[in-house]
Amino acid sequence: MAWYRIFAPDLAINSYHQLTIADLNKLNCRLLAVDIDNTLVGYHQETPDDSALAFLKYLQDNGIKLVLISNNSQRRVATFCQNLPIPYYAMARKPLPFVYKKIMRDFQVTADQMVGLGDQLLTDVLGAHLAKIKVIWSQPLFNKDIFVTKFNRFFERQISKLLLKKGLINEKM
């Protein structure tokens, strides 16, 4: 297998707003692990906005179990999730697969029933694939990132160009 295939998402979208229950059903999704920063809201946003809340409710109303997952601090993630009836995992250390495996154990789902959703190839997509779960790659909601993410984005641009050239992602993203 070519090295770049581990960065190829199972589905690539512009934003979580495009994601449908039909998309999740095609991926056999029973549990969706949603990244927070720059996937659901901007990394600077302390609480979910109305759009993010509506999206999460839409998923839950349609039988999708949810968990929020972030590499950010316990404090930041707990503040974000304080009024949400959704479990969360902070300091996930993505792309390491350990938190994904813990989530599968905690929710008693198999890898083929869990899907990740995130905006970074080097953390979200790679981490999901290392845990053997499917993943949806979303474009970041905002262009503003913390330093380490800006560094990662440089490499992501190179990898995404290769994925596009190999036909593994869609040019319309």
N, C-alpha and C positions, 0 to 999 in steps of 0.2 A: 504494500500500500504506500502511495506517495505521502510524504511527510505533511503536506499542506491539507490533506483530507481531514485531519483531526480538527482543523479550524472551520470546516464547512458546516454551516448550520443545516438543520433539517428543514427549516423554513426561515426565510429572510423577509422582514417587513420594515416599513418606514417608521411605524410607531405602534404602540399597543392599541391605539384606536382602530387599527385595521384588523386586529385579531378577532376571529369569530369562533363560535362553538363548533362549527363545522371543521375549521382548521384543527382545533384541539381533538375532535373526534377522529379525524384522519390519523392523528399521531397517537391514538389510544390513550389520551390523557385522562387520568383519574385525579392526579395531583399536579398542580402547577406551582413551581418554585419561582417567584417573581423577584427579580433584583429591584432595588429601590432607586438608587441614585442614577439619574440620567436615563433610566428606563421608565419609571413610573412618575417621577418628579425630578426637578433639578436638584443637584446635590446640596444646594444651599437652602432648600425648602424644608422647613421644620415639620410640617404636617401635610397630609394628603389634601390635594385640592378636590373640588367637586367632580372634575373629570376622572381623576384616579379613583375616587370613591364609587362613582357610577360604574366604572369598569370592573372593579372588584365585586361589587354587588351583582352585576350582570353575570359574572362567572359563577358566583355562589348560587344565584337563582337558577342557574342551568346545571347544577349538580357537580361543578368542578370544585374540588377541595383546593384550598390555597395555603401557601406558606410564603412569608416574605424572607428574603435572604440578602445579606449585605456583608461586604468586607469592612464596612464602617464600624465605629465604636458601639459598644453596648448602650452607652448613654444616648447617642444620636438615634439609633434604631428604636430603642425603647420610647423615646420622646415621639418619634414619628408614629409608632404603633399604639400609643397609649389609649386611644379611643376606638381601636379597631378590634373586632372579634376574630382576629387572624393571628395564628402563632408566627413567631419570627425567630430567625437565627442571625445573630450579629457576629462580627469578627470571623466570618466564614473562611477566610484565607483561601478564597478561590484564586487560582485554579486547582488547588489541592482538592481531591475528591471526597475527603473525609466527611464534610458536613452534608453533602448529598447522600452519602451512605447512611449517615445518622438519621436524616430525614426519612429515608426509605424504611429504616427500622422503626422509627417513632410512629410512622403512619401506616405501617404494615402494607406497603406497596412494593411491587417489584420494579426493577429498572425500566421495563417496557411499559409501565403504567405512569411513570413520572416524566415530566417535561420541565425544562428550565426556560426562562425568558430573561434575556439581558441584553445590554448594549455593547459589551466588549468581547471581542474575539479572544483576547489573551487571558481573560479571567472567566467570563460567563460561558462562552462556547467551549473553550478548552476544558474547563473544569467539569462541565456536564459530560462531555465526551470521555474524559478520564474516568468518570463514575459510570459510564456506559448508559447514560440516559440521553434522550432526544433533547434538542434545544432549538429555540426560536431566537434568532438574532434580530434585534431592533436597532434602528439608527438612534444615536443619542438624541434626547429631546433638546439639549442645549449644547452649544459649542464650548461653553466654559467648563473647565475641568480642574481638578487639583493637579499638582505637579507630576506625580507618578503616573496619573492617567494620561496626561499630555504626552509623556514619554512613551507610554504604551500605544497611544494613537498613531504615532509615527510608524511603528511596526505594523499596526493594523492596516494602515493605508496600503502598505506594500503587499501584505497578505491578501487583502480584499481585491486588489488589482489582479493578483494571480488567480484567486478563486473566480473572478469574473471571466478572465481569459480562458480558464478551464471549464467554464459553463456551470460552475457549482453555486453561483449566486446570480441573481437577476440584476440587470443593468438599471432597472427602474428604481432601485433603492436610492 
